[in-house]
Amino acid sequence: MKQWNEECAVVGTYNVENSALISHYALFALQHRGQEASGISSSDGKNIHTVKGNGLVTKVFNEKNLKKLIGNASIGHNRYSTAGKESIDDAQPLFARYNLGEMAVVHNGNLTNALLLRKKLIEKGAIFQSYLDTENLIHLIAQNKKDNLQERIIDALKEIDGAYALIFLSRTKMFAIRDPYGLRPLCLGKITNSDGSVGYIVASESCAFDLVGAEYIREVNPGEMLVFEGLGDKIVTQPKSIQVFAPNPHPCIFEYVYFARPDSKVFGRNVYEVRKNMGVELAKEHKIKADMVIPVPDSGVAAALGYSKESGINFELGIIRNHYVGRTFIEPTQQMRELKVRLKLNPITEIIKDKEIIVIDDSVVRGTTSKQIVKILRQAGAKKVHLLISSPQTISPCYYGVDTPDTKELICANHSLEEVRDFIGADTLGFLSLEGLARSLKNKDHAFCQACFDKKYIDNYTKGLK
């Protein structure tokens, strides 16, 4: 069950027939990355059109409003639900008219110096319409005196710190950019139109390509800007690549641990394969005798399969998840929190009763959900419950676009392993080590950002927060 919240999913399509419809389907494939709001902006070469609203992709878009999104280029966004009041002003894409024309932008990540930038821009006369850190970019670009959008975007990027996968849309061009650390994922694909012409798509995850029939090309490199131009021409050339910043890859490890869909290719690896490897390493580090291995659905499935394969203990789907439970508007009492877990997860008593079970989950944040899972398994008659986590202990918050609790709310940051086990109520509690995590990645190309596990934040990324 999700305890980590990430903002958000982004997609862009260029020189693609039915562009907004393709972006719509891509956002549907990326719904797991954001459920609070969704939006699409399209360009017909003369004007940018935008439709956005609060809710799921299927709620925001319909046949009528999709017809308003004309043109062969578009960008889209799914926003994750965070604490505080929902506001349509904070839904993306952000649109602006300025002295060079019109533009829209979508952003996945977090600008760590956003408050400092906002203060400086307001002092210069900027009027903000939202609380989004992304709006800083709109003002930086609008105040720039360069005579083309590409140079203005590059200048704006040099002013910001933090994590970002950005897609800008003008009336005739599209720009896709990743931060120099490549913290948030962004990949490039190709679409063949009905007339044989070639269009392009960029998206947070490759699972979006599978749904719309696009061919995966590659990741957008850390620090790279892709420039798409030639809209309306019979032949649109491959996107131009500009290495704005020297790459220093430190992608977010939690894309593999939880965020990404298992059928996606992220940071050069299939997510399902990596999660299964995590389960294998977990079995090597925590050898426990039990009757069965069961996952907490859906995030623990691949790791549980890996654990089962390595340990030789049978895999069973002992917990069933109700995928049709939406947001529950109930008071946050202890009784109601327990009910929320039961609405989504239900144990199969016939499988669990009188059995010693190993339960695999992806992470422990506050510990409250894990506590309820262990409780419902005991109520279903489990003899013993061994809870194993396919990632290290979460001991520090994230500042790079992940909605994590403060350190004081992270149970593993404030209590010993035995204290956490006692709170959760499991007979055994074990985590994958940092070394085991590294082995499961089988990656020698670059390091990962795993500050949530080791407190080693990337250089200068938190300077704007101090």
Salt bridges, closest charged atoms under 4 A:
GLU6 OE1 - ARG33 NH2 2.80
GLU6 OE2 - ARG184 NE 2.71
GLU7 OE1 - ARG79 NH1 2.89
GLU36 OE1 - ARG79 NE 3.58
ASP44 OD2 - HIS49 NE2 3.11
GLU63 OE2 - LYS67 NZ 3.83
GLU86 OE2 - ARG327 NH1 2.52
GLU102 OE2 - ARG97 NE 3.31
ASP133 OD1 - HIS107 ND1 3.81
GLU135 OE2 - HIS139 NE2 3.31
ASP155 OD2 - LYS146 NZ 2.81
ASP161 OD2 - LYS463 NZ 3.44
GLU205 OE2 - HIS32 NE2 2.83
GLU205 OE2 - ARG33 NH1 2.66
GLU215 OE1 - LYS190 NZ 3.87
GLU219 OE2 - ARG178 NH1 3.98
GLU224 OE2 - ARG218 NH2 2.82
GLU229 OE1 - LYS173 NZ 3.32
GLU255 OE2 - ARG33 NH2 2.88
GLU255 OE2 - ARG184 NH2 3.51
ASP263 OD2 - ARG261 NH2 2.56
GLU273 OE1 - ARG269 NH2 2.99
GLU281 OE2 - LYS284 NZ 3.65
GLU281 OE1 - ARG439 NE 2.79
GLU285 OE2 - ARG439 NH2 3.03
ASP298 OD2 - ARG321 NH1 3.04
ASP298 OD2 - HIS323 NE2 2.83
GLU338 OE1 - LYS375 NZ 3.21
GLU356 OE2 - HIS386 NE2 2.80
GLU409 OE1 - ARG366 NE 3.28
GLU418 OE2 - ARG421 NH2 2.64
GLU419 OE1 - HIS415 ND1 3.52
ASP427 OD2 - ARG378 NH2 2.74
